[in-house]
Amino acid sequence: MRWTNLLLLLYLLQVPALGQLHEYAGYITPISELFDIENGNFHDIQEDWNGFMWMATNDGLYRFDGTTVKHFTHSRTDSLLPHNQVLDILVDPDNEEIWLGTALGLCRLDPANETSVIYQSKYEDPNSIGDNIVRYVYKDRQGQIWASSFTQGISLYRPETDDFQNFHFNVPGVDSIQEVDPTINESRLNSHRFIIQDDVNDNILWLASPLGLVSFNKEAATFSWPWARHPQLTALFPNNSVNVIHPMSGQLLVGTLD
């Protein structure tokens, strides 16, 4: 999810716990100025179970409790975050944890104690997270945590072993994606910026990729790329780069780059 400064401000003004901000109604005040944030490049904003607002930026993580703003960063002396570029936030109220996708791994944050567990990709460990650039973190209706990466597909967190099962998409029946389209970089098919569960079938996850919609069957651990079987679908989208997906009564609302 991506927000502009104005959208962030409007969102905050709608939160009852932040009533003191209503004095700004009618003004276009950049969120960076409102909270004295130096880098106003926001990637995500989420509200936790306490009503606190968490903001992901290129300069770390910010928390607003209704009165004050606290800034969390990565440094040599503070390893709470693996990287200052925070790309996505997942609030998990069931476990009172916050998951952060960053440019250098996945972070599981305990906000009450301000401690964290950091998961990073390790070449020699197939059960480590698939990629260090974690673009999106999602919790499905079964309570499973999924992370999508920049080039290496999706990863399922396994709490019983505190590690990951990784899934990388190869087009069935072909040795290389270039057999479908020689102009396509294969890594783009495993680059997912959004994950959401089908609203009818709990077993299906929909993934947004630069090459269109991709579905993942959790039970079979298999991917499906409709464009490989039905090239005419490209006519439905002027730009195949899918940014957001919203299941609705067995259908899909799909937002693309253009």
Sine and cosine of phi, psi and omega as CSV:
sin_phi,cos_phi,sin_psi,cos_psi,sin_omega,cos_omega
0.00,0.00,0.72,-0.69,-0.04,-1.00
-0.85,-0.53,0.61,-0.79,-0.07,-1.00
-0.77,-0.64,0.60,-0.80,0.21,-0.98
-1.00,0.03,0.22,-0.97,0.02,-1.00
-0.85,0.52,-0.66,0.75,-0.03,-1.00
-0.91,0.42,-0.69,0.73,0.01,-1.00
-0.90,0.44,-0.60,0.80,0.05,-1.00
-0.88,0.47,-0.70,0.72,-0.02,-1.00
-0.90,0.44,-0.72,0.70,-0.01,-1.00
-0.88,0.47,-0.61,0.79,0.01,-1.00
-0.89,0.45,-0.71,0.71,-0.03,-1.00
-0.91,0.42,-0.58,0.81,-0.01,-1.00
-0.92,0.39,-0.32,0.95,-0.02,-1.00
-1.00,0.00,-0.09,1.00,-0.03,-1.00
-1.00,0.07,0.88,-0.47,-0.06,-1.00
-0.83,0.56,-0.62,0.79,-0.05,-1.00
-0.90,0.43,-0.29,0.96,-0.05,-1.00
-0.95,-0.30,0.64,0.77,-0.09,-1.00
-0.85,0.53,-0.49,0.87,-0.03,-1.00
-0.90,0.44,-0.26,0.97,-0.01,-1.00
-0.99,0.13,-0.11,0.99,-0.07,-1.00
-0.90,0.43,-0.33,0.94,0.03,-1.00
-0.89,0.46,-0.31,0.95,-0.01,-1.00
-1.00,0.05,-0.10,0.99,-0.03,-1.00
-0.84,0.54,0.69,-0.73,-0.01,-1.00
1.00,-0.07,-0.12,0.99,0.03,-1.00
-0.90,-0.43,0.54,-0.84,0.11,-0.99
-0.99,-0.13,1.00,-0.09,-0.03,-1.00
-0.93,-0.37,0.90,-0.44,0.02,-1.00
-0.83,0.56,0.67,-0.74,-0.02,-1.00
-0.87,0.49,-0.51,0.86,0.01,-1.00
-0.89,0.45,-0.60,0.80,0.03,-1.00
-0.97,0.24,-0.63,0.78,-0.03,-1.00
-0.86,0.51,-0.65,0.76,-0.05,-1.00
-0.95,-0.32,0.18,0.98,0.00,-1.00
0.83,0.56,0.75,0.66,0.02,-1.00
-0.99,-0.16,0.83,-0.56,-0.11,-0.99
-0.93,0.38,-0.72,0.69,-0.04,-1.00
-0.98,-0.19,0.94,-0.33,-0.09,-1.00
-1.00,0.02,0.32,0.95,-0.01,-1.00
-1.00,0.04,0.99,-0.12,-0.07,-1.00
-0.99,-0.11,0.62,-0.78,0.06,-1.00
-0.96,-0.28,-0.54,0.84,-0.07,-1.00
-0.33,-0.94,0.38,-0.92,0.12,-0.99
-0.57,-0.82,0.72,-0.69,-0.03,-1.00
-0.63,-0.78,0.44,-0.90,0.06,-1.00
-0.96,-0.29,0.71,-0.71,-0.01,-1.00
-1.00,-0.09,-0.10,-0.99,-0.09,-1.00
-0.93,0.36,-0.28,0.96,0.05,-1.00
-1.00,-0.08,-0.03,1.00,-0.08,-1.00
1.00,0.07,0.10,1.00,0.04,-1.00
-0.97,0.23,0.56,-0.83,0.03,-1.00
-0.98,-0.18,0.74,-0.67,0.02,-1.00
-0.90,-0.43,0.74,-0.67,-0.09,-1.00
-0.82,-0.57,0.81,-0.59,0.01,-1.00
-0.99,-0.11,0.80,-0.60,-0.03,-1.00
-0.70,-0.72,0.04,-1.00,0.11,-0.99
-0.98,0.21,-0.06,1.00,0.00,-1.00
-0.84,-0.55,0.64,0.77,0.07,-1.00
0.98,-0.17,-0.30,-0.95,-0.08,-1.00
-0.90,-0.43,0.70,-0.72,0.03,-1.00
-0.88,-0.47,0.61,-0.79,0.08,-1.00
-0.82,-0.57,0.79,-0.62,0.06,-1.00
-0.91,-0.42,0.86,-0.50,-0.07,-1.00
-0.99,-0.15,0.21,0.98,-0.04,-1.00
0.98,-0.18,-0.29,0.96,0.01,-1.00
-0.80,-0.60,-0.76,0.65,-0.07,-1.00
-0.80,-0.60,0.34,-0.94,0.05,-1.00
-0.94,-0.34,0.74,-0.67,0.08,-1.00
-0.90,-0.44,0.68,-0.73,-0.08,-1.00
-0.94,-0.33,0.84,-0.54,0.05,-1.00
-0.95,-0.31,0.77,-0.64,-0.01,-1.00
-0.69,-0.72,0.23,-0.97,0.12,-0.99
-0.99,-0.11,0.71,-0.71,0.06,-1.00
-0.47,-0.88,0.07,-1.00,0.00,-1.00
-0.91,0.42,-0.47,0.88,-0.04,-1.00
-0.98,-0.19,-0.17,0.99,-0.02,-1.00
-0.71,-0.70,0.95,-0.31,-0.07,-1.00
-0.97,-0.26,0.48,0.88,0.01,-1.00
-0.88,0.48,-0.62,0.78,0.04,-1.00
-0.93,-0.36,0.57,-0.82,0.05,-1.00
-0.98,0.21,-0.35,0.94,-0.06,-1.00
-0.32,-0.95,0.46,-0.89,-0.01,-1.00
-0.98,0.20,-0.31,0.95,0.04,-1.00
-1.00,0.08,0.98,-0.18,0.00,-1.00
-0.99,-0.14,0.87,-0.50,-0.16,-0.99
-0.99,-0.14,-0.46,0.89,-0.08,-1.00
-0.40,-0.92,0.45,-0.89,0.00,-1.00
-0.78,-0.63,0.76,-0.64,0.17,-0.98
-0.87,-0.49,0.87,-0.49,0.07,-1.00
-1.00,-0.03,0.82,-0.57,0.00,-1.00
-0.91,-0.41,1.00,0.02,-0.05,-1.00
-0.92,0.39,-0.43,0.90,-0.01,-1.00
-0.88,0.47,-0.61,0.79,-0.01,-1.00
-0.94,-0.33,0.04,1.00,-0.03,-1.00
0.78,0.62,0.77,0.64,0.04,-1.00
-0.78,-0.63,0.35,-0.94,0.07,-1.00
-0.80,-0.61,0.82,-0.57,0.03,-1.00
-0.99,-0.15,0.69,-0.72,-0.04,-1.00
-0.82,-0.57,0.82,-0.57,0.18,-0.98
-1.00,0.02,0.79,-0.61,-0.03,-1.00
-0.78,-0.62,0.03,-1.00,0.02,-1.00
-0.98,0.19,-0.01,1.00,0.03,-1.00
-0.58,-0.81,0.71,0.71,0.09,-1.00
0.85,-0.52,0.05,-1.00,0.01,-1.00
-0.98,-0.22,0.66,-0.75,-0.06,-1.00
-0.84,-0.54,0.78,-0.63,0.09,-1.00
-0.96,-0.29,0.94,-0.33,-0.16,-0.99
-0.97,-0.23,0.73,-0.68,0.16,-0.99
-0.98,-0.18,0.99,-0.13,-0.12,-0.99
-0.93,0.36,-0.43,0.90,-0.02,-1.00
-0.91,0.41,-0.66,0.75,-0.03,-1.00
-0.98,-0.21,-0.08,1.00,-0.02,-1.00
0.81,0.59,0.77,0.64,0.11,-0.99
-0.82,-0.57,0.27,-0.96,-0.04,-1.00
-0.49,-0.87,0.33,-0.94,0.17,-0.99
-0.88,-0.48,0.76,-0.65,-0.07,-1.00
-0.93,-0.37,0.75,-0.66,0.02,-1.00
-0.91,-0.42,0.82,-0.57,-0.01,-1.00
-0.76,-0.65,0.44,-0.90,-0.02,-1.00
-0.95,0.31,0.71,-0.70,0.04,-1.00
-0.78,-0.62,0.84,-0.53,-0.10,-1.00
-0.83,0.56,-0.61,0.79,-0.08,-1.00
-0.99,0.13,-0.10,1.00,-0.06,-1.00
-0.88,-0.48,0.97,-0.22,-0.02,-1.00
-0.93,0.38,-0.24,0.97,0.01,-1.00
-0.99,-0.14,0.13,0.99,0.15,-0.99
-0.99,0.13,0.23,-0.97,-0.01,-1.00
-0.87,0.49,0.57,-0.82,-0.19,-0.98
-0.91,0.42,-0.50,0.87,-0.08,-1.00
-0.49,-0.87,0.49,-0.87,0.00,-1.00
-0.99,0.12,-0.35,0.94,0.07,-1.00
-1.00,0.00,0.98,-0.19,-0.07,-1.00
-0.98,-0.17,0.94,-0.35,-0.13,-0.99
-1.00,0.04,-0.49,0.87,-0.09,-1.00
-0.44,-0.90,0.60,-0.80,0.04,-1.00
-0.80,-0.59,0.73,-0.69,-0.13,-0.99
-0.65,-0.76,0.64,-0.77,0.09,-1.00
-0.91,-0.41,0.85,-0.52,-0.03,-1.00
-1.00,0.09,0.01,-1.00,-0.08,-1.00
-0.93,0.35,-0.27,0.96,0.05,-1.00
-1.00,-0.01,0.03,1.00,0.04,-1.00
1.00,0.07,0.16,0.99,0.00,-1.00
-0.99,0.11,0.65,-0.76,0.00,-1.00
-0.99,-0.15,0.81,-0.58,0.00,-1.00
-0.87,-0.49,0.62,-0.78,0.06,-1.00
-0.81,-0.59,0.71,-0.70,0.06,-1.00
-0.96,-0.27,0.48,-0.88,-0.12,-0.99
-0.87,-0.50,0.03,-1.00,-0.02,-1.00
-0.98,0.22,-0.58,0.81,-0.05,-1.00
-0.62,-0.78,-0.07,1.00,-0.19,-0.98
-0.85,-0.52,0.54,0.84,0.11,-0.99
0.97,0.23,-0.58,-0.81,-0.06,-1.00
-0.84,-0.55,0.42,-0.91,-0.02,-1.00
-0.79,-0.62,0.70,-0.71,0.05,-1.00
-0.97,-0.24,0.84,-0.55,0.05,-1.00
-0.97,0.24,0.74,-0.67,0.02,-1.00
-0.93,-0.38,0.98,-0.17,-0.09,-1.00
-0.90,0.43,-0.47,0.88,-0.03,-1.00
-0.92,0.40,-0.45,0.89,0.02,-1.00
-0.87,-0.49,0.00,1.00,0.01,-1.00
0.81,0.59,0.71,0.70,0.05,-1.00
-0.56,-0.83,-0.33,-0.94,-0.16,-0.99
-0.71,-0.71,0.49,-0.87,0.22,-0.97
-0.94,-0.35,0.81,-0.59,-0.11,-0.99
-0.97,-0.26,0.59,-0.81,-0.02,-1.00
-0.77,-0.63,0.85,-0.53,-0.04,-1.00
-0.87,-0.50,0.78,-0.63,-0.12,-0.99
-1.00,0.06,0.83,-0.55,0.20,-0.98
-0.87,-0.49,0.72,-0.69,-0.05,-1.00
-0.90,0.44,0.85,-0.53,-0.02,-1.00
-0.87,0.50,0.67,-0.74,0.11,-0.99
1.00,0.09,-0.02,1.00,0.05,-1.00
-0.75,-0.66,0.52,-0.86,0.01,-1.00
-0.98,0.21,-0.46,0.89,-0.04,-1.00
-0.51,-0.86,0.55,-0.84,0.03,-1.00
-0.88,0.48,-0.40,0.92,0.01,-1.00
-0.90,0.43,-0.31,0.95,0.08,-1.00
-0.94,0.34,-0.44,0.90,0.07,-1.00
-0.99,0.12,-0.72,0.69,0.03,-1.00
-0.48,-0.88,0.92,-0.38,-0.08,-1.00
-0.91,0.41,-0.19,0.98,-0.02,-1.00
-1.00,0.00,-0.09,1.00,-0.12,-0.99
-1.00,0.02,0.73,-0.68,0.15,-0.99
-0.99,0.11,0.86,-0.52,-0.12,-0.99
-0.85,0.52,-0.52,0.85,-0.03,-1.00
-0.91,0.41,-0.39,0.92,-0.03,-1.00
-0.92,0.38,-0.47,0.88,0.01,-1.00
-0.95,0.32,-0.37,0.93,0.02,-1.00
-0.97,-0.24,0.32,0.95,0.08,-1.00
-0.97,-0.25,0.92,-0.38,-0.10,-0.99
-0.84,-0.55,0.84,-0.55,-0.03,-1.00
-0.98,-0.19,-0.01,1.00,-0.04,-1.00
-0.35,-0.94,0.62,-0.79,0.07,-1.00
-0.73,-0.69,0.68,-0.73,0.13,-0.99
-0.45,-0.89,0.53,-0.85,-0.01,-1.00
-0.99,0.10,0.61,-0.79,0.07,-1.00
-0.87,0.49,0.62,-0.79,-0.07,-1.00
-0.99,0.16,-0.16,0.99,0.02,-1.00
-0.94,-0.34,-0.72,0.69,-0.07,-1.00
-0.97,-0.26,0.95,-0.30,-0.02,-1.00
-0.88,0.47,-0.31,0.95,-0.10,-1.00
-1.00,0.09,-0.14,0.99,-0.09,-1.00
-0.94,-0.34,0.76,-0.65,0.18,-0.98
-0.94,-0.33,0.67,-0.74,0.10,-1.00
-0.98,-0.21,0.72,-0.69,-0.07,-1.00
-0.87,-0.50,0.69,-0.72,0.06,-1.00
-1.00,-0.08,0.80,-0.60,-0.02,-1.00
-0.75,-0.66,0.26,-0.97,0.08,-1.00
-0.91,0.41,-0.21,0.98,-0.01,-1.00
-0.93,-0.37,0.38,0.92,0.06,-1.00
0.96,-0.29,-0.25,-0.97,0.00,-1.00
-0.97,0.25,0.65,-0.76,0.13,-0.99
-0.75,-0.66,0.68,-0.74,0.08,-1.00
-0.93,-0.38,0.48,-0.88,0.00,-1.00
-0.77,-0.63,0.80,-0.59,0.04,-1.00
-1.00,-0.05,0.93,-0.38,-0.10,-1.00
-0.91,0.42,-0.66,0.75,-0.05,-1.00
-0.93,0.38,-0.71,0.70,-0.03,-1.00
-1.00,0.07,-0.22,0.98,-0.07,-1.00
0.83,0.56,0.72,0.69,-0.02,-1.00
-0.78,-0.62,0.50,-0.87,0.03,-1.00
-0.97,-0.24,0.38,-0.93,0.11,-0.99
-0.67,-0.74,0.76,-0.65,0.02,-1.00
-0.86,-0.51,0.99,-0.17,-0.10,-0.99
-0.82,0.57,-0.50,0.87,-0.05,-1.00
-0.90,0.43,-0.47,0.88,-0.01,-1.00
-0.93,0.36,-0.55,0.84,-0.03,-1.00
-1.00,-0.09,-0.42,0.91,-0.08,-1.00
-0.72,-0.70,0.97,0.24,-0.04,-1.00
-0.84,0.54,-0.39,0.92,-0.01,-1.00
-0.91,0.42,-0.28,0.96,0.02,-1.00
-0.90,0.44,-0.37,0.93,-0.01,-1.00
-0.88,0.48,-0.43,0.90,0.01,-1.00
-0.92,0.38,-0.34,0.94,-0.01,-1.00
-0.97,0.24,-0.41,0.91,-0.05,-1.00
-0.81,-0.59,0.90,-0.43,0.06,-1.00
-0.84,0.54,-0.54,0.84,0.06,-1.00
-0.77,-0.64,0.85,-0.53,-0.08,-1.00
-0.96,0.27,-0.14,0.99,-0.05,-1.00
-0.95,0.31,0.97,-0.26,-0.06,-1.00
-1.00,0.01,0.75,-0.66,-0.02,-1.00
-0.96,-0.27,-0.57,0.82,-0.09,-1.00
-0.51,-0.86,0.53,-0.85,-0.02,-1.00
-0.72,-0.69,0.68,-0.73,0.05,-1.00
-0.72,-0.70,0.97,-0.26,0.07,-1.00
-0.92,0.40,0.65,-0.76,-0.03,-1.00
-0.49,-0.87,0.96,-0.27,0.06,-1.00
0.81,0.59,0.73,0.68,0.05,-1.00
0.99,0.14,0.00,1.00,0.06,-1.00
-0.89,-0.45,0.11,-0.99,-0.02,-1.00
-0.81,-0.58,0.76,-0.65,0.23,-0.97
-1.00,-0.10,0.82,-0.57,-0.12,-0.99
-0.85,-0.52,0.80,-0.60,0.08,-1.00
-0.97,-0.25,0.77,-0.64,-0.02,-1.00
-0.93,-0.37,0.04,-1.00,-0.07,-1.00
-0.90,0.43,-0.60,0.80,0.01,-1.00
-0.95,-0.30,0.00,0.00,0.00,0.00
